[in-house]
């Protein structure tokens, strides 16, 4: 089963938890690719909460920037959860990297899953128009990235209040 499932939704919609549940019904070992960077105490706490919720059976790979490289380096046919694309995108924006190059490279890798892969991202385009240029650029770049990944995904799930809605 070499398939890509894209899980998208708003903040606290249940994206990560649902992705974990989908992976956990598959045979171990499970691989969790984390894109978060802990710049403050609050983010450290969020990361710790995610790790403790996952429990045993997960191999965690930290890939705040080289997500495509981390995915390429994985052994074949293992269940993989990538959490999340919007944090990864933020990391690249703050580092002033070429987003087109990075997003194209990631989309190319995700278009050829070697196992059951699950990718989480935030839906950021359903709120108000942000009041500053950086936030508007982030919203636009995240929207473009999400469209790109949805296009190559076999399945797209939209999470709403903890409930998955199949979009594709």
ABEGO torsion letter per residue (X at the ends): XBBBBBBBEBBGAGAAAAAAAAAAABBOBBBBBBABBBABAAAAAAAAAAAAAAEBGBBBBBBAABAAAAAAABBBGBBBBBOBAAAAAAAAAAAGBBAAAAAAAAAAAAABBABBBBBBBBBAAABBBBABAAAAAAAAAAAAAAAAAAAABABBBBBBGGBBBBAX
